[in-house]
Amino acid sequence: MSLKEQINKEKLPNHLAIIMDGNGRWAKQQGFMRVIGHENGTKAVRQTVEASAELGIKNLTLYAFSTENWNRPKLEVQTLMKLLVKSLKKEIKTLQDNNIKLSAIGCLGDLPKKAHQELLDVIEKTKNNTNMTLTLALSYGSREEIVNVIKELSLKVKNNIISTESIDESIINKHLYTQNLPDVDLLIRTSGEQRISNFLLWQIAYAELYFTDILWPDFKKENLYEAIINYQNRERRFGKTSEQLT
């Protein structure tokens, strides 16, 4: 039985998030410039997106560019932005063929004008697709997101739009970038690093975490299947005891 056949379609994560790490190290191992690693990483993105859609996963969020990534060498950042534009143009057919809706979260206004416009164009063209929502986290930082929520809620309290007593988890959820997405069920990080790196800190409160040593450009469909099978073999308690779940 293949790995794909071992997956229980009734127990898929409703929201899968991935920290795509290891492009630079992959390139270094191959003796290439870092940009070659990023280019090869787009192939892993395509495989992962297509495999997720085929399985029936409804929400996939990819950590594509963090707020901290702006501190990288200027040439690398410029190359990443050009690669983003190129990938969006190239992958629009994949999104349409697989009935995938594109979305994005983060400080999108910080993106270069051309990249921002291309992103908005693809979001508009795919807005009616229903098979899966693919969300790109671009210029994204979770702490900044939470700070923005606090500022927005504070302003609403100050202006008597809401009361402090009315603020609960649901109110906070409605003010996050991910307000239209469910909480993350499974978070995957590649490259052997075992940290969250300021990604969806609120949204992964009860997520299962899966770490793999595989560098992102080498991440294949089979690796995704392994992660999902591992997830399905875990007992998700949400604070309850095993006895309470039975």
CORCORNOR-V883005 format. One record per residue. N is the residue number from 1. RES is the residue in three letters. BURIAL is # if it has 9 or more other C-alpha atoms within 8 Angstrom, else .. D_CENTER is the distance of its C-alpha to the mean C-alpha in Angstrom with 2 decimals. Layout:
BEGIN
<<N & RES & BURIAL & D_CENTER> <N & RES & BURIAL & D_CENTER>>
END
This chain:
BEGIN
<<1 & MET & . & 29.51> <2 & SER & . & 26.37> <3 & LEU & # & 23.07> <4 & LYS & . & 21.72> <5 & GLU & . & 24.87> <6 & GLN & . & 24.40> <7 & ILE & # & 21.28> <8 & ASN & . & 22.30> <9 & LYS & . & 20.92> <10 & GLU & . & 21.95> <11 & LYS & . & 19.69> <12 & LEU & # & 16.27> <13 & PRO & # & 13.28> <14 & ASN & # & 12.82> <15 & HIS & # & 9.17> <16 & LEU & # & 7.33> <17 & ALA & # & 4.32> <18 & ILE & # & 5.07> <19 & ILE & # & 6.78> <20 & MET & # & 8.63> <21 & ASP & # & 11.96> <22 & GLY & # & 15.51> <23 & ASN & # & 16.13> <24 & GLY & # & 18.96> <25 & ARG & # & 20.55> <26 & TRP & # & 20.53> <27 & ALA & # & 22.35> <28 & LYS & # & 24.75> <29 & GLN & . & 25.65> <30 & GLN & . & 26.46> <31 & GLY & . & 28.44> <32 & PHE & # & 26.35> <33 & MET & # & 25.11> <34 & ARG & # & 21.53> <35 & VAL & # & 20.76> <36 & ILE & # & 21.64> <37 & GLY & # & 18.93> <38 & HIS & # & 16.32> <39 & GLU & # & 18.08> <40 & ASN & # & 18.05> <41 & GLY & # & 14.35> <42 & THR & # & 13.96> <43 & LYS & # & 15.98> <44 & ALA & # & 13.62> <45 & VAL & . & 10.82> <46 & ARG & # & 13.54> <47 & GLN & # & 14.65> <48 & THR & # & 11.46> <49 & VAL & # & 10.88> <50 & GLU & # & 14.61> <51 & ALA & # & 14.95> <52 & SER & # & 12.45> <53 & ALA & # & 14.35> <54 & GLU & . & 17.59> <55 & LEU & . & 17.10> <56 & GLY & # & 16.43> <57 & ILE & # & 12.96> <58 & LYS & # & 12.59> <59 & ASN & # & 8.96> <60 & LEU & # & 5.94> <61 & THR & # & 2.40> <62 & LEU & # & 2.48> <63 & TYR & # & 4.50> <64 & ALA & # & 7.37> <65 & PHE & # & 10.08> <66 & SER & # & 11.06> <67 & THR & # & 14.25> <68 & GLU & . & 16.01> <69 & ASN & # & 15.51> <70 & TRP & . & 18.11> <71 & ASN & . & 20.59> <72 & ARG & . & 20.45> <73 & PRO & . & 23.52> <74 & LYS & . & 24.02> <75 & LEU & . & 24.44> <76 & GLU & # & 21.15> <77 & VAL & # & 19.29> <78 & GLN & . & 21.42> <79 & THR & # & 20.72> <80 & LEU & # & 16.92> <81 & MET & # & 17.41> <82 & LYS & # & 19.89> <83 & LEU & # & 17.63> <84 & LEU & # & 14.99> <85 & VAL & # & 17.92> <86 & LYS & . & 19.27> <87 & SER & # & 16.18> <88 & LEU & # & 15.76> <89 & LYS & # & 19.48> <90 & LYS & . & 19.50> <91 & GLU & # & 16.72> <92 & ILE & # & 17.91> <93 & LYS & . & 20.27> <94 & THR & . & 17.73> <95 & LEU & # & 15.85> <96 & GLN & # & 19.27> <97 & ASP & . & 20.71> <98 & ASN & # & 18.02> <99 & ASN & # & 18.11> <100 & ILE & # & 14.42> <101 & LYS & # & 13.67> <102 & LEU & # & 11.53> <103 & SER & # & 10.29> <104 & ALA & # & 9.19> <105 & ILE & # & 9.16> <106 & GLY & # & 11.12> <107 & CYS & # & 14.70> <108 & LEU & # & 14.79> <109 & GLY & . & 18.55> <110 & ASP & . & 18.43> <111 & LEU & # & 17.41> <112 & PRO & . & 20.53> <113 & LYS & . & 22.25> <114 & LYS & . & 21.96> <115 & ALA & # & 18.22> <116 & HIS & # & 17.78> <117 & GLN & . & 20.28> <118 & GLU & # & 18.88> <119 & LEU & # & 15.45> <120 & LEU & . & 17.46> <121 & ASP & . & 19.63> <122 & VAL & # & 17.06> <123 & ILE & # & 15.56> <124 & GLU & . & 19.23> <125 & LYS & . & 20.17> <126 & THR & # & 17.57> <127 & LYS & . & 17.81> <128 & ASN & . & 20.10> <129 & ASN & # & 18.22> <130 & THR & . & 17.80> <131 & ASN & # & 16.70> <132 & MET & # & 12.91> <133 & THR & # & 10.49> <134 & LEU & # & 7.84> <135 & THR & # & 5.92> <136 & LEU & # & 5.74> <137 & ALA & # & 5.86> <138 & LEU & # & 9.41> <139 & SER & # & 12.21> <140 & TYR & # & 10.23> <141 & GLY & # & 11.94> <142 & SER & # & 12.00> <143 & ARG & . & 15.78> <144 & GLU & . & 16.42> <145 & GLU & # & 14.65> <146 & ILE & # & 16.89> <147 & VAL & . & 19.87> <148 & ASN & . & 19.55> <149 & VAL & # & 19.59> <150 & ILE & . & 22.68> <151 & LYS & . & 24.37> <152 & GLU & # & 23.89> <153 & LEU & # & 25.18> <154 & SER & . & 27.98> <155 & LEU & . & 29.09> <156 & LYS & # & 29.22> <157 & VAL & # & 31.27> <158 & LYS & . & 33.51> <159 & ASN & . & 34.16> <160 & ASN & . & 34.84> <161 & ILE & . & 32.10> <162 & ILE & # & 30.89> <163 & SER & . & 32.49> <164 & THR & . & 31.16> <165 & GLU & . & 32.12> <166 & SER & . & 29.83> <167 & ILE & # & 26.64> <168 & ASP & . & 24.76> <169 & GLU & . & 21.25> <170 & SER & . & 21.13> <171 & ILE & # & 22.22> <172 & ILE & # & 19.58> <173 & ASN & # & 16.83> <174 & LYS & # & 18.38> <175 & HIS & # & 18.12> <176 & LEU & # & 14.48> <177 & TYR & . & 12.11> <178 & THR & # & 10.51> <179 & GLN & # & 14.11> <180 & ASN & . & 13.71> <181 & LEU & . & 11.14> <182 & PRO & . & 12.41> <183 & ASP & . & 11.77> <184 & VAL & # & 9.45> <185 & ASP & # & 11.86> <186 & LEU & # & 10.61> <187 & LEU & # & 8.66> <188 & ILE & # & 9.43> <189 & ARG & # & 10.48> <190 & THR & # & 12.74> <191 & SER & # & 15.94> <192 & GLY & # & 17.74> <193 & GLU & . & 16.57> <194 & GLN & . & 16.39> <195 & ARG & . & 14.92> <196 & ILE & . & 11.98> <197 & SER & . & 12.48> <198 & ASN & . & 12.13> <199 & PHE & # & 8.52> <200 & LEU & . & 8.60> <201 & LEU & # & 12.17> <202 & TRP & . & 13.64> <203 & GLN & . & 11.15> <204 & ILE & # & 11.36> <205 & ALA & . & 15.15> <206 & TYR & . & 15.97> <207 & ALA & # & 13.12> <208 & GLU & . & 14.42> <209 & LEU & . & 13.48> <210 & TYR & # & 13.95> <211 & PHE & # & 14.88> <212 & THR & # & 16.31> <213 & ASP & . & 18.57> <214 & ILE & # & 17.55> <215 & LEU & # & 16.56> <216 & TRP & # & 13.59> <217 & PRO & # & 16.11> <218 & ASP & . & 17.90> <219 & PHE & # & 15.13> <220 & LYS & # & 16.67> <221 & LYS & # & 16.51> <222 & GLU & . & 18.87> <223 & ASN & . & 16.65> <224 & LEU & # & 13.98> <225 & TYR & # & 17.03> <226 & GLU & # & 18.29> <227 & ALA & # & 15.26> <228 & ILE & # & 15.52> <229 & ILE & # & 19.28> <230 & ASN & . & 19.07> <231 & TYR & # & 17.03> <232 & GLN & # & 19.66> <233 & ASN & . & 22.45> <234 & ARG & . & 21.55> <235 & GLU & . & 23.27> <236 & ARG & . & 21.08> <237 & ARG & . & 23.57> <238 & PHE & . & 21.96> <239 & GLY & . & 24.94> <240 & LYS & . & 27.53> <241 & THR & . & 29.93> <242 & SER & . & 30.22> <243 & GLU & . & 33.42> <244 & GLN & . & 31.82> <245 & LEU & . & 29.33> <246 & THR & . & 32.22>>
END
